[in-house]
Amino acid sequence: MIKNNILRVCRILLAIIVLGAFIAYFVDFTEKVPHKLAFLAKLQFIPSLLAGSFAVFGALVLVTLLFGRIYCSVVCPLGILQDVIGFFGRRIARLADKFKKDPAHANVEGKPVVKRKPKPLRNYQYGPNHKKIRVAFLALAILSTVAGGFYFSLIEPYGVFGRIALNLLKPIHVMINNGLYDYYSSKDVVSNFYYYALRPESIGALVVGSLSFVVLCVFAGRWGRLYCNTVCPVGTILGFLSKKALFRTRIDASKCVKCGLCSKRCKSSCIDFKNKEVDSSRCVVCFDCFSACKKDALYFGLKRPEKSDVPQTDKSTSSPDGAASSVAFDENRPLDSLRGFDPGKRQFLALSVAATTAALASVARSQEPTGPIPAQNNESLDDAKPEDYGLTPIKREYTITPPGSLSHRHFQMHCVGCQLCVAKCPARILKPSGFENGLRGFMQPRVDFSHGFCNYDCTLCGEVCPAGAIKLFPKEEKQLIQMGHVVFIKDNCIVYAQDTSCGACSEHCPTQALHMVPYKGTLTIPEVNVELCVGCGGCEYICPARPFRAVYIEGNPTHLAAKPVEKQETIEVEEVDFGF
């Protein structure tokens, strides 16, 4: 009993540390949380597969084959979050039962009405394993991934957690920070808090994150790990593997008295105490049942030799052909776990996982950029001013994906929509997309230069991406990645429209892809060299023309290689000593 409780305490402590690290990493905006915590994100099941981290993916599979679905209890942040929701949900239900008033109905015999005792905690109960439903959700997720739908990213556990953390937990953290900043500022006290602009990353992301959290609260608060054992594709795949796990949660039939306490504590509803069996495909190795058992009948380990507590039948009660009576065999049947076994379903799951891996790898290989495409210069400027100058709307044909995402196709096939890059972008230019990139790109980040531009030396999004959707390039190579190219609209430029000097776009261009040339008299006007442009958005962000900017970045469906900036030779000038 003590040993089992130690396992449970260790599991809880480790889960709290992992969940706290994930939340701190997502909500942090002060850059105090070290980026080394990004390795936790790269330990996730689906992201490691998409990133091609087969060492991590193989290690997770091996751990599952050895110890069952321990990944779901101590590594998956969404699984740990469900445990937290379930913990508080059961206690909220206890308070609701405590303060709930019983209906005042008269007793026929005149006896006093006995008040119903409040339940100490909301109990779980054993439920059947809905294999067909689990397989249907997994098949739909696989088809959605291959066909280009957005369903998979909506139910992938790490992506769901990321959207909840970014759109719900981070705003709470920011409000607390801003409140403390206002308080200390009003007291004229110097503090470590500073004001951080609170604005939703996008309305769509806020709605999706809120709905995901509400659904999770309903599932976890009432039924425990129902989401993990019904909807989650990772839970279904790991459930298939955990049935072959070497170490599992098992019931010692010789000690079990069928009290049912373990089943009431099982958040996965996988303990059939009547038949003394544990469905290992749904068990998440939380060890909660161990603390509930008063007879120490549960253990985690190898299968022990079974000792039947039923007396041996006499030869006189045997059947005529010498076989033992079926009554003694049915009381403690060792092969009950194989009843209902359908090998076709296992083959389907195994083939589905293999097909998904092959499809993602082949598509990613086929869509890799092969090299830079010659850039096309803009058309020559027309000197004739239209009557509606300054009002030419921007027509962006392609959205912009982060530098290092290689192409729209590669990004869509690998991104799980966790939005960690959105949370960690120091310039706050990454925003969750709606349907700008179609269904497959729903909730995947896009670049928006409304409130900033891409830092020329920054590679943070590639460092934190766990799924390989954004490749990490050295700073020197990242500075030559052309995720988009600048487009100049002369009709909107204030130099052309108002005959006044500007040049803000040229001043903020790090490669001088947009530079000033003589225009009228002493006035200069922008000119574009697309080959030098990297699409950083500095010109678009700073352009003062309104209501429509005179320059904007058009996205490249496939990222190109910009032409390196030629270094100008510096001439050393000898200093002249004036003698004073």
N, C-alpha and C positions, 0 to 999 in steps of 0.2 A: 504493500500500500504506500509506504513512504517513497519507494523508488518511483512508482507511477506518478505520485504527486510532484516529485522533483522534475520529471519529464514535462508535466503540464506547466509548472512554474517557469521552467526554462523556455518553453515554447512561447508563453505569454510575454515574457520579458524581451525575447528576441523580436517578436512580432511588434511590440510597442516601439522598440528602437527603430526598426525598419520603417514603420508607418510614420513615425516622427521625423525621420530623415527625409522621406519622400515629401511630406507636407512642407517641411522647412525649405527644401530645395525648390519647390514649385512656387511658394508664396514669397520667397525672399526677393527684395528689390534693392537691398542695400549692398549687395555683393559681399556680405560677411560670411555667407555659407559657402564653403569651398566647393569649387567645381569638380573636385575629386569624387563627390557623391554621384556624379553622372554614371559611375560604374554600376550602381544599383539599377538604373534604368536599362542598362545593357544586359542585365541578367534575366530579363523578362522572356517568356517563352516564344511568343510570336515575333516580337522585334528581333530577337537573336536569329530566328529563322530567316526573316526578311533581309537582315543585314549580312547573311552568309557567315555568321559566327558559329560555325558548326561545332567548334570546341565547346562553347557555352551550351548550345542546343543539345549536343550529345551528353554533356555533364548533367543537364536537367533530366534527360530521359533516363540516364543511368541511376540518378538519385531516386527517381520515381519507381524504377524497377526494383530498387533495393528497399526503400522505405515508404512507398506509396505516395499519396498526394501531399507530401509535406510542403511542396512548393506553394500550394494554395493557402497554407497557414502562416508561413513565415517569409515568403518572398513576394507574392502577389499583393500589391497595395490595396487593390479593390477587395480582395478576399479578407484582408485584415480589417478594412473599413466596414465590411459587412458584419464582422464579429463585434466591432464596437457598437454599430447600430443595433444589433441584436441584443447586446448586453443592456443597453439603456432601454430598448424597446420592451424587454421583459419586465424591467423595474417600473417603467411607466404604466404598463398594464396592471402591475400589482397595486400601484397607487390608485388607478382608476377603479379597480375592484374594491379597494378599501373605502373609497368615498362614494361608491355607487349605492343609492338607496334601494332597498327591496320594495317591491309593490305591496301596498297595504291591502291585503285581501282577507276577508273574514273567514274564520275556520268554522265548519259546520258544527263541530262538537263543542265549540266554545273554548278550545285550547288556545293558549297564547301562541302567537306566530313566532317561530324560531328564525332568527336572522341568519342569513347565509354567511358563512365564514369566508372572508376574502382569501383568494388563492395566494400562496406565498410568492409564486412566480408563474408566469405563463409557461406551460409545459409544451414541449414538442411531442410528437408521436411518430411511430414508424409508419412509413408510407411505401407503396410499391415503387419499383424502379421503372420509370416510363422510358423504356429504351427507344421506342419508335419516335417519341417526341424529341428526345435528345439527338437521335440520328437525323431527324428532319431539320432541326436547327443547324446542325453541323453541315449538312448537305447544302442548305440554303446559303450559309456563309461561304462555302467553297465556290458555289456557282456564282455568287455575287462577286467574289474576288477575281475569278477567271473572266467573267463576262463584263466586268467593269462597273458593277453597281456599288452603292455606298453602304449597303446593309452591314457588311462585315466590320467596317470601321465604327459603326454605331454600337456594336456589342462586344468588340474586342476589349478585354478587361483593362489593360493598361491605358488604352485610349479613353475609356469611360472615366477612369480615375483622374487622368490628366485634365479632362474638361471640367470635372467637378472641382478639382483643386484650383484651377486657374480662374474659373468664372464665379465660384462661390466662396472658397476659402481665402483666396488672395484679396478680394475686396474687403473682407472682414478684417484681415490683417492691416490693410492700408487705412481703413477707417479708424482703427485703434491707434495706429501710428500718427495719423493726422490730428486725432483728438488730443493725444499727448503733446504733440508739437504746439497746438493752439494753447493748451494749458500752460506749458512752460514759457511760451512766448508772452502770454498775458502776465506772468509773474516776473518777467525779465530775468529768467533763469536760463543759463546756457546749458543745453542738453545735446544728446547725440541724435535727436530726432530732427528730421527735416521734412518739409512738405512734399508730398508725392501726389501728382495729379491723378485723381480717381476717375477713370472712365472705362466703360466696358470695352473689351477688345472688339466685340461685335455683338449686335443685338441677337443675331442668330445663335452665336456661341453661348450667350447668356441663357437663352431659352432652352437650348439643347442640354446644357449643363444642369439647369434647374430641373428639367423633366427627368433626366437620368438620375438625379439624386432622389427625387420623389419616388420614382419606381423602385430604386434600390431600398429606400426606407420601407416601402410597403412589403417588398419581398423579404428583406432581412429582419425587419421588426416583427413580422408575424410568422414566417416560415423558415427563418435561419438561412441556410445555404441553398435555398431553392433555385436562385439565379445561377449559382455555380453548377448545379446538378441538372439543369434543364436547358437554359439558354446559352450559357458560356461555351464557346467552341473549345477553349483550352481545357475546361473542366471535363468535357466529353472525351477529348483525346487522352488526357492524363488518366481519366477513369478507365479507359480501355487498357492502358499500360499498368495501372495499379492493381488490376486483377491478377497480374502475374508477380506482384511484389513479393520479395523474399520475407521481409519483416512487415507484419500487419497487426492491426488491432484484432484480437481474437478473444473468444469466450471459452473459459475452462468449464466444460459441461459438468464436471464432477463437483464444482463449487457453486455454480449458478442455481438460484432458487426461483428464477422467473419472477422476480419482484417488479421488474419493469422500470426501476429507477434510472438505469442507464439510458433507456430509450427516451425517457422524458427530458434528459439533458442533451441528447444528441441533436445538434443543430442541422445535421445532414439527413436526419430521419432514416438512417441506414441500419439501425440495430433492431433486428427481429428477435426480441427476447423470448418469445414463445417457442421458436425453433432453435434458439441459441446460436444465431448466425449474425455475422456482420457483413454487409454489402461493401466490399472493399473498393468497388468502382465509384462509390459516393463518399466514402470516408475521407475526410481531409486531415486526419491525424492531429486533431486538436487536443486529445486526451481529457476532454471535459467529462466523458463518461466514467473515467477512472475515479475521479473524486466523488462521484455519485454512488458507486458500487460499495456496499457495506460488507460484502463477502470476499472481496479481492478476487473476483471471478474473471476480471478482465486483465489482459496482459498484452504487451506489444513485443512481438518477436516471432521466432520460428514456430511452426506447428508442432505441438506436443503429441505424443502418442495418446490416443483416446482411451479412456477408461470408462467402460460402460457401467452405469450404476443400476442396470437392470439385471436381475439374476438370470443365469443360464437356464434355458428351457430343458426340461427332461426329455429323454429320448422317446418316452411314451406320448409326449405331446407333439412330436414331430410329424410331419406329413408322411404319407406312405412311401414316398420316394427318397426319404432320408433327409430332406431339407428342413432347416430350422423354421419355427413358426414366424410368420411375417409380423406378428405383434411386437416381438422383441426387436426386430430389425427396424421397424418404423419409429420406435421411441427415440432412438438416437442415431438417425441415419447420416452417415458421413458423406454421402454423395448428394445431399439435398442442394448444395450450392451449384450443382451442374444442371439442375432441372430448369428447363426453359432455355437452355443454351442453344444459340443459333449461330453456327460457324459462318454463315453468309454475312451476318452483320459485322463480325470482326474483320472479315476479308474486305468488306466495303469500307470500313474505317481506315484500315491499313492502306488500301489502294487510294483512298481519298487524300490522305496525308502525303503519300508519295507523288500523286498527280499534282497536288498544289505546289509542292516544292519544285517539281520539274517545270511547271508552267511559269512560276515566278522567275526562276533562274533563266529560262529560255527567253522570256519577254525582256528581262533586264539586259541580257546580252545583246539581243537584237536591236535594242533602242539606244545603246551607248553611242555618244557622239564620236564620229570618226576623225574629226578635225575641224579647223576653222573654215567657215564659208566666206568667200570674198564679200566684204560689206559694200553696200550700194550707197553712193552719195545722194544727198537730197537734191531735189530739182532746183534749178536756178531761181533766184528771187525775182518776183514780178514787181516792177516799179509802180504799177497802177494801183492806187488805193481804192478798195471797194467802199461802198457807202456804209456797210455795216462792219467796218474794221473794229477789231477788238472783241468781237462776239463769235468767233469761230469755235465751235465746241470741240473738245478732245474726243477722238474716236480711237480708243485703245482696242486693238483686235485680240491681243493675247495678254493674259495676266502674267505677272512676274513671279517666278518661284525663287526661293533663296539661292544664293551663290553656292555651288557645289551639288545642287540637285540634278545636274546633268541635262535633264529634259523633263517636259511635262509628263511624258509617259513613264519614265523611270520614277519620278516623284510620286505619281498616283499609285503605282504598283507596290511601293515600299512604305509609304507613310501610313501610320495607323491613327493619325489625328490626335496624338497625345498632347500636342501643343506645348511641349516642353521648350522648344525653340522660341515660341511666342513669349513664354514666361521669362526666358533668360536673355532675350535680345536687349542690349543696353540702349539702342536707339528707338525701341518700341515701334519698329516699322513692319513687323510681322503680325498679320491679322488672320484669324480663322475665316476661311472663305465660305460663302453661301453656295450658290449654284453657278458661280462665275466660270468654274471649270467643269461643269456638268455634274452628274450624280456621283461619279467616282471621286471627284475632288471635294465633296462636301465635307466641311470642317477641317480640311487640310490648309495649312498656312499659305498665305500669299503676301507679297510685298506691297506695302502702301506707303507712299511718300508724303502723305498729308501732314504728318507731324514730325518728320525727321528724314534722315537719309542713311544709307549703309556706310558704316565706318570703313574707310579704305583698308585699314590694317586689321579689322576684326574677323575672326574665324570661329566665334563662339557657337554659332548654330551648328556647325559641323562637329564641334567637340561634344555637344550634348545629345545629338540625335542618336537614339538607340537602335533604330531600324535600318540604318544605312540609306535612308531617303536623301539625306544631305551628307555628301562625302566630305571628309576632312582633308583639305589641301594645305600645304605650307603657305605661309603668308605671301611669299613671292609668287606662287602659282595662283593663289586666290585673287591677287591684284590684277591678273590678266583674264579672269573669267568674265565673259560678257553675258550676263543674264538678261540684258535688254540693251536697246540702243536709243539714243536721244533723237527726238523729232522736233524740229523747229517750225513754229507757225508764225510766219512773219506778220500776218495780219493782226495778231494779238500782241506783238511786241510794242512796248511803250516808246521805244526809240523810233519805230516806224509810225505808230499811231499818234504820238504826241510831240514828236520832234524834240525829244529830251534825252539826255544821256542816262545810261544805266550800267550795264556790264556786271550785274550781280551774279548771273549764271556763270560767266567766265571765271570770276574770282573763286567760285566754289567748285570748279571742275578740277579734280586732282590729276587728270591726264591731259588737260587742254584739248579734249575732243571737241569742246565748244569754246571757241576763242573769238575775239573781237577783230573786225576788219574795218577799214575806212568806209564811211557811208556818205554823209553830207557835211562838207566843211570840216568842222572839228568833231563831228559825231561819228561814233563807231557802232556797228551792229553785229550780232552774233553770226558766226559761220560754223558749220558742223563738219567734223571729220569722223565718220562713223567707225572707222577702223580702230581708232584710239579709245572709243567709248567702252566703259565696262558696265554702264547702267546703274551706277551707284545712287542716282536720284538726287544728288546735291543740287543740280541746276533746277530740277522740277520743284523741289522743296522751297528754294529761296526765291524763285521767280515772283516778282511783285504784281504781275499783270492779273487783273480781275475783270470780269467774273471768270474768265478762262485763262489759264497760264499760257505763256508763249512757247514754253518747252515742256515736254513730257517724255517719259520713258516707255517705249513700246517693248513688250516682252518678247523674248526669243523662245519659241517652242523647244528648240534644242540649243543649249548654251554653247557659245562660240568662244574662240580664243582671240582676245584683242591684241592689237599690235603693240609691242612694247614701246614705251616712251623713250625717244632718243635723249640720252644724257648730253647736255650741253657742256662743252669744255669751259672750264673756269680759267681766267687769266689772272695770274698773280701780279699784283701791282706793288711796286716797291714803295715803302713808306718814306716820305720826305720829312726829315727832321728840320723843323722851323726854328729850333733853338730856344723855344720858350714853352 
